Amino acid sequence: MPTLKRFNIKILGIATIVAIAFLVQACAPRLSPQQSCNFVMSNENQRVSWGPAAPVILYVDSSVPSEFYGAIQGAVATWNQSLGREVLKIGGWSSAYPRESQDGVNVIYFVKDWSDSIRDKQAITTIHWAGDRIFEADIRVNGNSRHFEYFWGPSIIAGRVDFESLLLHEFGHVLGLEHPQVEVQGTVMARRLDDATLRRTPAPFDVNDLKCEY
């Protein structure tokens, strides 16, 4: 999961920037390092999350096949029910944001021309944050049929990846979770989702990790 931390800084001149940086450093309170709870961590060792900005509203790009809309809604409902509050919300279909970019809008894409150089990746979620607060997240699903094919519903299809299980994992990234350094059996944040595998229920420790922030 690539993560990017971006800032827009107006050029004030080296002397002014140095003076401001010194003043901020002198006045800013030192934060005690937080327990990671499997979250992305800031440079100040704080968990990176949406905080009070949740629920996160995501839009479904028109590139996503309509038969998977129920899978997306199911993954959203699972996290919300597991946490006992609404942390994710689908804003509907949209064709207004055809390309992933840092535009302040959270979008799910289905990329049919996914590069062969990263053919082993089922999806990539990119989050943007400043300090310890996420302000955007985009999901790109590998939609190249030469790499992966997907299914959704009660019947498992051999040789295909369960779309709901995949999105449940990616939504964990949207909320700030990383792949665990040591994978525990049952976690939905494991790096790989095998074909013909249902992984639609977060393990108790997945939920406890998110409850560190939500």
C-alpha positions as CSV (number, residue, x, y, z in Angstrom):
1,M,0.0,0.0,0.0
2,P,1.8,3.1,-1.1
3,T,1.2,6.1,1.2
4,L,1.9,9.7,0.4
5,K,2.3,12.6,2.6
6,R,2.0,15.9,0.8
7,F,2.1,19.6,1.7
8,N,1.6,22.7,-0.3
9,I,4.1,25.3,1.0
10,K,4.3,28.9,-0.3
11,I,8.0,29.9,-1.0
12,L,8.8,32.6,1.5
13,G,12.6,32.6,1.3
14,I,15.1,30.4,3.1
15,A,15.6,32.8,6.0
16,T,11.9,33.2,6.7
17,I,11.3,29.4,6.4
18,V,14.1,28.7,8.8
19,A,12.8,31.2,11.3
20,I,9.3,29.9,11.2
21,A,10.4,26.3,11.5
22,F,12.5,27.2,14.6
23,L,9.5,29.0,16.1
24,V,7.1,26.2,15.5
25,Q,9.6,23.6,16.9
26,A,10.1,25.7,20.0
27,C,6.4,26.3,20.7
28,A,4.9,22.9,19.6
29,P,4.2,20.5,22.5
30,R,6.0,17.2,22.3
31,L,3.6,14.4,21.8
32,S,4.1,11.1,23.5
33,P,4.5,8.2,21.0
34,Q,1.3,6.2,20.5
35,Q,0.9,2.5,20.3
36,S,0.7,1.7,16.6
37,C,-2.4,-0.6,16.7
38,N,-1.3,-1.6,13.1
39,F,-1.9,2.0,11.8
40,V,0.3,4.0,9.5
41,M,2.4,6.2,11.8
42,S,3.3,9.8,11.3
43,N,6.8,11.2,11.7
44,E,5.8,12.1,15.3
45,N,4.8,8.5,16.0
46,Q,1.1,9.3,16.0
47,R,-1.5,7.0,14.4
48,V,-2.6,8.4,11.0
49,S,-6.4,8.3,10.7
50,W,-9.4,10.4,9.7
51,G,-10.2,11.1,13.4
52,P,-13.4,13.2,13.8
53,A,-13.7,13.5,10.0
54,A,-15.2,10.0,9.8
55,P,-17.4,8.7,8.3
56,V,-15.3,8.7,5.1
57,I,-17.4,9.1,2.0
58,L,-16.2,7.2,-1.1
59,Y,-17.5,7.4,-4.6
60,V,-17.6,4.4,-7.0
61,D,-16.1,5.3,-10.4
62,S,-18.1,4.2,-13.5
63,S,-15.2,1.9,-14.4
64,V,-16.3,-0.5,-11.6
65,P,-18.6,-3.3,-12.9
66,S,-22.2,-2.7,-11.6
67,E,-22.4,-6.3,-10.4
68,F,-19.9,-5.6,-7.7
69,Y,-21.8,-2.7,-6.1
70,G,-23.4,-5.0,-3.6
71,A,-19.9,-6.3,-2.7
72,I,-18.8,-2.8,-2.0
73,Q,-21.8,-2.0,0.1
74,G,-21.4,-5.3,2.0
75,A,-17.8,-4.5,2.9
76,V,-18.8,-1.0,4.1
77,A,-21.6,-2.4,6.2
78,T,-19.3,-5.0,7.8
79,W,-16.8,-2.4,9.1
80,N,-19.6,-0.1,10.3
81,Q,-21.3,-3.0,12.1
82,S,-18.1,-4.3,13.5
83,L,-17.2,-0.9,15.0
84,G,-20.7,-0.1,16.1
85,R,-20.7,3.3,14.3
86,E,-20.6,4.6,10.7
87,V,-16.9,5.1,9.6
88,L,-17.4,4.5,5.9
89,K,-20.1,5.6,3.5
90,I,-20.7,5.2,-0.2
91,G,-21.6,8.5,-1.9
92,G,-22.8,6.8,-5.1
93,W,-21.6,6.3,-8.7
94,S,-19.6,9.0,-10.4
95,S,-17.8,9.6,-13.7
96,A,-16.6,13.1,-12.6
97,Y,-13.2,11.9,-11.5
98,P,-11.9,9.6,-14.3
99,R,-8.3,9.5,-13.0
100,E,-6.8,9.1,-9.6
101,S,-5.3,12.4,-8.5
102,Q,-5.0,14.4,-5.3
103,D,-8.3,16.2,-5.6
104,G,-9.8,15.8,-2.1
105,V,-12.3,13.2,-3.3
106,N,-12.2,9.5,-2.3
107,V,-12.8,7.2,-5.3
108,I,-12.8,3.5,-6.0
109,Y,-11.5,2.6,-9.5
110,F,-11.4,-0.6,-11.6
111,V,-8.3,-0.4,-13.8
112,K,-8.5,-2.6,-16.9
113,D,-5.2,-1.5,-18.3
114,W,-3.3,-2.4,-15.1
115,S,0.4,-2.7,-15.8
116,D,2.0,-6.1,-16.2
117,S,4.9,-4.8,-14.1
118,I,2.7,-5.0,-11.0
119,R,0.4,-7.8,-12.1
120,D,0.7,-9.6,-8.7
121,K,-1.0,-6.7,-6.9
122,Q,-4.8,-7.2,-6.6
123,A,-5.4,-3.6,-5.6
124,I,-3.6,-0.5,-4.4
125,T,-5.0,2.0,-1.9
126,T,-3.3,5.4,-1.7
127,I,-3.8,7.7,1.3
128,H,-2.8,11.3,1.6
129,W,-2.3,12.9,5.0
130,A,-0.9,15.9,6.9
131,G,0.3,15.6,10.5
132,D,-1.7,12.6,11.8
133,R,-4.9,13.3,9.7
134,I,-5.8,11.6,6.4
135,F,-7.5,13.9,4.0
136,E,-7.9,11.7,0.9
137,A,-7.9,8.0,0.0
138,D,-8.2,6.3,-3.4
139,I,-8.6,2.6,-4.2
140,R,-7.5,1.1,-7.5
141,V,-8.5,-2.5,-8.2
142,N,-6.5,-4.6,-10.7
143,G,-9.2,-5.0,-13.4
144,N,-6.9,-6.6,-16.0
145,S,-8.5,-9.9,-16.7
146,R,-5.1,-11.4,-17.7
147,H,-4.1,-10.9,-14.0
148,F,-7.3,-11.5,-11.9
149,E,-10.9,-12.2,-12.3
150,Y,-13.5,-11.7,-9.5
151,F,-16.7,-13.1,-8.2
152,W,-19.3,-12.0,-5.6
153,G,-22.2,-13.8,-4.0
154,P,-22.8,-16.9,-1.9
155,S,-21.2,-19.3,-4.4
156,I,-17.4,-19.5,-4.6
157,I,-16.0,-19.6,-8.1
158,A,-12.7,-21.4,-8.5
159,G,-9.8,-19.4,-9.9
160,R,-11.5,-16.0,-9.1
161,V,-11.0,-13.5,-6.2
162,D,-13.8,-12.6,-3.9
163,F,-14.5,-8.9,-4.6
164,E,-16.1,-8.2,-1.2
165,S,-13.2,-9.8,0.7
166,L,-10.8,-7.7,-1.3
167,L,-12.7,-4.4,-0.7
168,L,-13.0,-5.2,3.0
169,H,-9.2,-5.3,3.1
170,E,-8.8,-2.1,1.1
171,F,-11.2,-0.2,3.3
172,G,-9.0,-1.2,6.2
173,H,-6.2,0.7,4.4
174,V,-8.6,3.6,3.8
175,L,-9.1,3.9,7.5
176,G,-5.4,3.9,8.2
177,L,-4.5,0.3,8.8
178,E,-1.3,-1.3,7.4
179,H,-0.5,-4.9,6.6
180,P,0.5,-6.5,9.9
181,Q,4.2,-7.1,10.3
182,V,3.4,-10.5,11.7
183,E,0.3,-12.0,10.1
184,V,-2.1,-13.7,12.6
185,Q,-4.5,-16.2,11.2
186,G,-7.9,-14.7,10.4
187,T,-6.8,-11.1,9.9
188,V,-8.5,-9.4,6.9
189,M,-5.4,-7.2,6.6
190,A,-3.1,-10.1,5.4
191,R,-1.1,-9.1,2.3
192,R,-2.6,-11.7,0.0
193,L,-6.1,-12.9,-0.7
194,D,-6.1,-16.3,-2.3
195,D,-8.4,-17.3,-5.1
196,A,-11.8,-18.9,-4.1
197,T,-11.4,-17.6,-0.6
198,L,-14.0,-15.8,1.5
199,R,-12.5,-13.4,4.1
200,R,-15.5,-11.2,4.8
201,T,-15.4,-11.0,8.6
202,P,-12.8,-8.9,10.5
203,A,-11.0,-10.8,13.2
204,P,-11.5,-9.4,16.8
205,F,-8.0,-8.0,16.7
206,D,-8.7,-6.2,13.4
207,V,-11.7,-4.5,15.1
208,N,-9.7,-3.7,18.3
209,D,-7.0,-2.1,16.2
210,L,-9.4,0.3,14.5
211,K,-11.1,1.1,17.8
212,C,-7.7,2.7,18.8
213,E,-8.9,5.6,16.6
214,Y,-12.6,5.0,15.8
